[in-house]
Amino acid sequence: MASPNDIKKGTVINLNGDLWVVTTFQRVSPGKGSSFVRTRIKSLGTGKVVENNFKSAETLTFETVNNRKMQFIYSDADSITCMDGQTFDQVMLSKDMVGDDMKFLKEGLDVTVIMHGDKAISIELPLKIQYTITQTEPATKGDTASGNVLKDATVENGMIIRVPIFVKEGDNVLVNTETGDYVERVAR
Amino acid sequence: MPLSRSDLEFRAQLWNTATSRIREFFCARGYVEVVTPVVVKSPGMEPNLSPLAVDVHTEGLQAHSTRMGLITSPEYSMKKLLGGGMQKIFTLAPVFRDREAPGNRWSIEFTMLEWYHQGKDYRELMTETGELIDFVLNVDRELSPIYGGVRRGRGVGGGGESEGVWLRISYVDEFEKTFGFVPHDDDRERLIDACKEFNVAHPAVDEPVHEIIDRLFQVIIWPTIVTRGRFMLCEYPVPCASLSKVSADGRYAERFEAFVGELELCNGFTELTDAAEQRRRFILEGEERRLAKKEVFPIDDELLDRLKSVTSPTYGNALGVDRLVMLLAGANDIDSIHLFPPSTRY
């Protein structure tokens, strides 16, 4: 038995015998009212996607899955390919299952591929990934005073993030992959 | 790895901006800032919250220890000040909530802004709350980082038309439109039937009525309103009244919450000032706590006594400052705005 608070992306939940993989989740603790986990889950059988909420006090049954350390190599029209650096095994995974995480991928990135039997069902990214800023406007005087504390910046894989105004082109920064937030600048 | 000096200064600046603008806003409107105790004998009866309990020891001839708790909100102390005659007060208080699941919007300790105004009701509070949030975030169509945060792209509403406007959405109207009735305390059967009809997970037998209403709301109604950008959800069902006053016609509780996208910012009420009704609700809440095997702290009799002198209506609001700072920073993760990120501390 597991708690909804243990739900992560890629968790497989057994609901009345049907298997559902969690594609997104958000823990919600209201100011008033009991906490719950809001999820989007996809049926491993039919591919149907539904929204479901689990109150934190409920108990759930999770299916066993295997985690394989692999590297992202490339993506094509509807799928991505990852490779095991030791055995050179490759697995394919539909872009649907990767979802919003697509934007974080860059060649050679270490990822965890979640396998149910011999089928890849999801990937888990490192919580923080380092990127290099390839384009951003320099800060202008008075930005902070006007409340303009963040600006757009493009990183090497084309993703656009919001960064504090002190960040410059060529800086290395860490990005949180759960939220897409800039975390901090990394010393060069 | 410790944060760089630039990151530390950036985060400190965010908090400085938020708290100084909050103080500027309230002082300009004639509110007085007050300081309230953090360690108290009655830290809160709210059934869903778990106060951090502490034992306080007094040394000397009358040495004794007292079971106390850290506040989950400064509400009780604030209401005692109202009972003492203060008319317009605000506070920025550290608050604590134990036994919460870790997440990117949550910390065991956080900062609560609470403010109260005697003689005014929650409709006026909604207007003031929108003005406060806009003032702190300095909403500017081109520049404000709010649009880079919870909802990326230009307008919070998607198209930009809703900027500067806070939609008001009535909880009971939405509920009635969807389920055909306005829920009250004696509607358990109808609520369970609605769960079956709408295929919402069947609640446990002893689940309180307000929890069943919340299930139906979260699963069926919430997805249809969360897309509306920034909005104030108001007119709560009576069983979800919490410490708010019930409307004259008994249809709803005078309570609202402000949301920016999915992010809940505050809970505001026309406050319940009827001490007898307040005592009744404390007893019910204490019973709910006992059933859930949670520590039951004593009822705050001083609060109930002082409540008798509070005028009706009086409004009060509790707003999570960390979340406001997240909006200011365009951050989705509470770790990103703290000098000491919560997820690295527990």
Chai-1 contact restraints between the chains, C-beta under 6 A:
chainA,res_idxA,chainB,res_idxB,connection_type,confidence,min_distance_angstrom,max_distance_angstrom,comment,restraint_id
A,N5,B,A101,contact,1.0,0.0,6.0,A-B,restraint_1
A,R27,B,A101,contact,1.0,0.0,6.0,A-B,restraint_2
A,R27,B,G103,contact,1.0,0.0,6.0,A-B,restraint_3
A,S29,B,E100,contact,1.0,0.0,6.0,A-B,restraint_4
A,S29,B,W106,contact,1.0,0.0,6.0,A-B,restraint_5
A,G31,B,N267,contact,1.0,0.0,6.0,A-B,restraint_6
A,K32,B,S242,contact,1.0,0.0,6.0,A-B,restraint_7
A,K32,B,N267,contact,1.0,0.0,6.0,A-B,restraint_8
A,G33,B,N48,contact,1.0,0.0,6.0,A-B,restraint_9
A,G33,B,D214,contact,1.0,0.0,6.0,A-B,restraint_10
A,S34,B,N48,contact,1.0,0.0,6.0,A-B,restraint_11
A,N53,B,Q218,contact,1.0,0.0,6.0,A-B,restraint_12
A,N53,B,V219,contact,1.0,0.0,6.0,A-B,restraint_13
A,S56,B,A101,contact,1.0,0.0,6.0,A-B,restraint_14
A,S146,B,L143,contact,1.0,0.0,6.0,A-B,restraint_15
A,G147,B,N138,contact,1.0,0.0,6.0,A-B,restraint_16
A,G147,B,S144,contact,1.0,0.0,6.0,A-B,restraint_17
A,N148,B,L143,contact,1.0,0.0,6.0,A-B,restraint_18
A,V149,B,P145,contact,1.0,0.0,6.0,A-B,restraint_19
A,L150,B,P145,contact,1.0,0.0,6.0,A-B,restraint_20
A,L150,B,G148,contact,1.0,0.0,6.0,A-B,restraint_21
A,L150,B,G330,contact,1.0,0.0,6.0,A-B,restraint_22
A,R162,B,G148,contact,1.0,0.0,6.0,A-B,restraint_23
A,R162,B,G330,contact,1.0,0.0,6.0,A-B,restraint_24
A,P164,B,F10,contact,1.0,0.0,6.0,A-B,restraint_25
A,F166,B,S6,contact,1.0,0.0,6.0,A-B,restraint_26
A,N176,B,D333,contact,1.0,0.0,6.0,A-B,restraint_27
A,E178,B,N104,contact,1.0,0.0,6.0,A-B,restraint_28
A,T179,B,N104,contact,1.0,0.0,6.0,A-B,restraint_29
A,T179,B,N332,contact,1.0,0.0,6.0,A-B,restraint_30
A,T179,B,D333,contact,1.0,0.0,6.0,A-B,restraint_31
A,D181,B,A331,contact,1.0,0.0,6.0,A-B,restraint_32
A,D181,B,N332,contact,1.0,0.0,6.0,A-B,restraint_33
A,D181,B,D333,contact,1.0,0.0,6.0,A-B,restraint_34
A,D181,B,S336,contact,1.0,0.0,6.0,A-B,restraint_35
A,E184,B,L3,contact,1.0,0.0,6.0,A-B,restraint_36
A,E184,B,D7,contact,1.0,0.0,6.0,A-B,restraint_37
A,R185,B,S4,contact,1.0,0.0,6.0,A-B,restraint_38
